[in-house]
Amino acid sequence: MADAPVRLRVLVAALVAVLVDGCVPPLPAVTGLDGGAARQIAIAGWSRPLLAWPAQGPAVAVVLGIHGLRGSAAVFAAPARMWSGAGLATYAVTLDQATMSGDDIAAAVRAVAQRHPTLPLVVVGESLGASLVLAALAPGRSPPVAAVVLAAPAVWPDALSAQVAVAALRLLDTPAARFWAGVVEKMDAARDAAAPAPCPVLVLSGRRDTVVSRQGTTTLVARLGAGATWWDYPDGGHTLFRDPGGDANAARVGAWVAAQARAPAARTAASAAAAAAG
């Protein structure tokens, strides 16, 4: 398969981390970030603090940001500032990378929907966070949302190679090996969770991304069906909101989110979400 080397690099990097570096994931650490103009707040229904960036002027929608491995809520500082100008209020949670799951995200969606019952809610996930969003938004797990953005989603492209990778890691039977086996299983589950989208979905990818599988993205978009829009950036890497040109990417996404929020279906989703969250 075309991107088999990517899968091999991910597996080898995980094995090296297990054998040499304990349990440090082989992903670039997110550094040099702070919350910018964010406020750290607590909201009902969510047990941990989160960061919040207000909209400039009346909000047209609310964005909930979900980070990936080695990230935090602060990875949304730069895009949130861009989205603020588009009338978007942004919240972002910090998850425990060892236990982050779709259940966490579903709980955050319910809490934010309950806080803003009249506004459309859009969930933006990055990398593994994007993968977990797919599981979190399965019917019955969380309130309906107006739209979803999946930035560089970490999706394992096929079941067989996922089984091989998990088996190889399980054989080592160390905490780090078990951690990485769990990551592969989550990436594999994301592929299985993908189905024709009940709301607009925007998928973002970079052709220079060496962290996630391009074939996984292609498979994901196909499974999402006609409701999915795919923006593929020729010079983009894995962190599309922080790569060179990240502000422009974020501004374009903000315009797309605002457009979805103004659609009649988004208001219907907001009403349904408020009823489900309440």
Order of alpha helices (4+ residues) and beta strands (2+ residues): alpha-beta-beta-beta-alpha-beta-alpha-beta-alpha-beta-alpha-alpha-beta-alpha-beta-alpha-alpha
